């Protein structure tokens, strides 16, 4: 059976030249003088391939190709675009329109025939598919109206996407970004309550679900239920420690008298990139709504994912700049800043805080005996034990070498001794084993607090260092407390 070609060309001489040449090579050829005529004949002639000029009046080849590829009923029909245009941008637009090939009009007829055969083999149109096309109502001069629908849809999608992309200026300002996102989302999504959550690469950061109620005063119990429901869903991907919610807009009027069970429709969307949870959004409403059927749902998710990805990567970059690469603890520079800030804070608003310095015993011997890789493993393991021993509010640092530091806000010396001793015992009892080599490791710790005797943070740090030195002098694997005058 001969391959059926729908040939579209507005030049009469070129049309005849191609028609005759293709017919001589065994093709069955139907012709059209413009895109609108070609679109109508598509449903009547049922071609195996469309061969179209690009430069045509009213509806050009790009637009005809987009018409064909935009409909499920015709999108499998391959299209070859012929043109005198030779710039890369022309080829780019041809491919974006959905064309299988973009060929020069100066191509030899034999070469054109080879390309047609190869394209038809690669993109065969079955008789069953043609029957489906034939079953459709033949468009009645509707090519322009169909094209207008496509162009309007593309314009709406472009505007929609740009609205999200304009928010990239606020990546550094989380609260403003959240407010802008809610302002945009509320303009086209129906909800009584919506939530936005930005995950952080810092496991010790706060997990906040920002909630928008459109200014309505919803009960705290309802918002708490939404928070619980949201994070329960996200925990299917990653364990989440403590979480809380914050209402973004000012609450107006009296409290609404409905609860979580009144929310008939909801959708919770975790946002994941590179196997990492980078955030999530949620919508809750009293109405019956199928959120996934929203016209621009896929675009919305795609654009939100891009925003959350940028936000996560920005946070990650900032986070990594303050971390020690080996242990994952904050680095020395951050310790110096953190200690000064905590010291000054408790001077302005009197409160206790404690400081501990840990030094791994005989660490040089570990490196000399087992190698530096083993030493790195020990440091990393001790850091992990620290993370599991202290509260989320405690600040953990690598001070330098094998020395690790802990700042414990709102904690007096008695309260600090409990987790510090626990950490010391955990290190002593831990079975260090790297590449089959086992070792016993202990640590010495100096503990102090912001006694009234200290006038500067330097004096406080020096007292912890002196307590650590004493712990080593007295035999190591122990905690020594520096004693001073409390408030």
C-alpha positions, -999 to 999 in steps of 0.1 A, spaced: 0 0 0 14 34 -10 24 59 17 -2 87 18 13 122 20 -6 154 28 15 181 10 10 217 21 25 245 0 11 280 -9 34 283 -40 16 267 -70 49 260 -89 66 245 -58 35 225 -49 33 210 -84 71 203 -85 69 183 -52 36 166 -60 50 152 -93 83 142 -78 67 124 -49 41 107 -71 69 94 -94 85 78 -63 53 58 -55 37 80 -29 0 88 -29 -2 126 -26 -30 150 -15 -24 187 -16 -35 218 4 -26 254 -3 -27 267 33 -27 255 69 -65 259 74 -72 237 43 -46 211 54 -61 209 89 -95 201 75 -82 175 50 -63 158 77 -96 143 90 -108 134 55 -76 121 38 -60 103 68 -24 107 57 6 87 69 27 119 70 23 156 66 49 175 45 45 212 49 60 245 40 66 269 69 61 304 53 24 305 45 -3 332 50 -28 331 79 -17 298 94 20 290 88 37 256 91 47 260 127 11 267 137 -2 238 116 23 215 132 12 227 167 -25 222 157 -17 186 147 4 178 178 -19 194 202 -48 170 197 -47 134 209 -67 124 177 -39 136 153 -7 140 173 8 107 162 9 117 125 45 127 117 53 161 103 82 172 82 86 210 78 103 223 46 117 258 45 143 282 30 150 293 66 184 281 78 190 298 112 192 277 143 163 295 159 141 283 130 150 247 136 145 252 173 109 265 167 102 237 143 112 211 170 92 229 197 62 229 174 65 191 174 79 184 139 98 152 134 121 167 109 131 202 97 145 201 61 157 226 36 136 232 4 167 228 -16 171 192 -6 174 167 -34 141 148 -42 158 115 -37 171 126 -3 137 139 6 122 105 -3 147 87 20 138 110 48 100 104 43 105 66 43 127 68 74 102 90 93 72 68 84 91 37 96 99 54 128 65 69 134 40 46 118 3 55 118 -18 24 122 -51 18 105 -67 17 139 -54 52 147 -67 64 113 -101 49 121 -101 69 153 -93 101 134 -121 94 108 -146 89 136 -141 125 147 -163 153 134 -145 169 105 -136 205 115 -156 231 96 -131 259 89 -121 257 125 -83 257 122 -81 294 132 -104 289 161 -85 258 173 -52 278 169 -66 306 189 -75 282 217 -40 268 217 -24 303 216 -46 315 244 -38 284 265 -1 289 259 -4 326 269 -23 317 301 3 291 310 31 315 303 16 343 324 8 317 351 44 304 352 58 339 351 38 349 382 56 321 401 90 329 387 87 366 397 89 353 433 125 343 430 136 378 442 124 369 477 145 337 482 164 354 510 133 365 529 113 334 539 84 352 555 79 376 526 82 347 501 55 328 520 32 358 520 37 364 483 31 327 475 -2 327 495 -13 359 478 -7 342 444 -22 308 453 -53 324 468 -60 342 436 -67 310 417 -71 281 442 -102 277 464 -94 269 501 -103 277 537 -68 269 549 -36 264 530 -1 255 542 35 260 530 65 242 545 101 248 536 124 219 546 159 227 557 191 207 553 197 215 590 180 187 610 180 210 640 161 238 624 125 245 632 98 227 611 72 254 606 40 250 586 30 285 575 -8 285 574 -31 310 555 -67 312 565 -75 342 542 -78 363 573 -105 342 588 -102 333 625 -100 295 625 -97 278 659 -62 268 671 -74 232 675 -84 231 638 -50 246 627 -32 221 650 -51 192 634 -40 205 600 -4 207 612 -6 171 625 -23 158 593 3 176 570 34 164 588 21 129 592 19 127 554 54 141 550 68 116 575 61 89 550 92 104 532 114 116 560 111 116 598 103 151 611 112 161 646 94 189 664 70 209 643 47 239 648 24 262 628 23 299 622 -7 319 608 5 343 582 -23 368 578 -40 387 606 -71 369 619 -103 389 615 -137 386 632 -149 360 657 -137 324 656 -152 302 630 -173 274 644 -161 244 624 -135 217 629 -112 194 610 -140 170 601 -158 199 583 -130 199 557 -145 179 529 -116 182 505 -79 184 510 -47 178 491 -12 174 506 17 176 482 52 167 494 79 183 472 109 161 466 140 168 446 170 145 442 154 121 467 153 149 494 122 163 509 125 200 502 91 211 514 54 207 509 21 225 504 -15 217 514 -50 229 508 -81 223 529 -117 234 521 -153 228 532 -163 225 496 -162 194 474 -132 201 452 -109 178 431 -77 198 434 -59 175 410 -83 184 382 -74 221 384 -66 233 349 -30 243 357 -23 219 384 8 203 368 22 237 360 16 249 395 34 219 410 62 223 385 67 260 393 64 254 431 90 226 429 113 251 411 108 277 438 112 252 467 143 238 450 159 272 447 149 280 483 164 247 496 196 251 476 200 287 489 195 275 525 218 245 519 245 268 506 242 291 536 240 261 559 271 244 544 291 277 548 287 275 586 293 237 589 324 216 594 325 193 564 336 162 582 314 161 613 284 181 601 287 202 633 289 240 631 324 253 625 347 273 647 337 307 633 301 299 641 311 289 676 328 322 682 297 340 669 273 318 688 292 320 721 294 358 719 257 361 710 246 338 739 269 356 764 255 390 754 219 378 754 222 365 790 238 397 801 208 417 787 182 392 799 197 372 828 195 335 823 218 305 827 237 288 799 264 261 800 294 254 779 313 221 775 345 213 756 352 177 746 385 163 736 389 127 723 416 110 744 448 99 727 435 110 693 469 113 678 476 77 688 444 66 670 456 84 639 492 70 642 480 34 649 450 31 625 455 59 600 438 92 594 407 76 578 401 58 611 406 91 629 380 108 607 356 79 613 360 84 651 354 121 649 323 117 627 309 90 650 315 110 682 297 140 664 268 118 656 266 106 692 266 142 703 236 150 680 217 121 695 225 132 731 215 168 731 184 188 727 174 205 695 180 239 712 216 230 721 243 242 697 271 218 687 304 227 671 337 214 660 362 238 677 393 224 660 411 191 656 396 166 679 379 192 701 341 195 700 320 221 718 285 223 732 265 254 741 234 246 762 211 276 765 187 280 794 207 253 813 226 255 846 256 234 855 235 206 871 212 204 841 242 203 817 260 176 836 233 150 827 236 150 789 274 156 791 279 126 813 256 106 791 277 115 760 309 105 778 295 71 787 281 65 752 316 72 737 332 49 762 307 20 755 305 25 717 320 -3 696 342 16 671 347 -6 641 360 7 607 369 -17 579 370 -46 604 393 -28 628 379 -23 663 390 2 689 380 16 722 377 54 725 371 77 754 367 114 758 375 141 784 351 170 789 354 204 806 321 219 817 313 255 828 285 280 828 280 318 827 290 325 863 287 361 874 325 361 878 329 362 840 330 396 824 336 384 788 329 353 767 367 348 765 369 343 802 340 318 800 357 298 773 390 298 792 373 283 822 359 254 801 394 249 786 410 248 821 384 222 833 392 201 802 429 203 809 422 192 845 401 162 833 431 151 812 455 156 841 433 135 864 433 104 841 410 113 812 376 98 804 358 121 828 339 153 832 354 181 853 332 211 863 346 246 866 329 260 897 321 297 901 295 320 916 260 317 903 234 344 902 
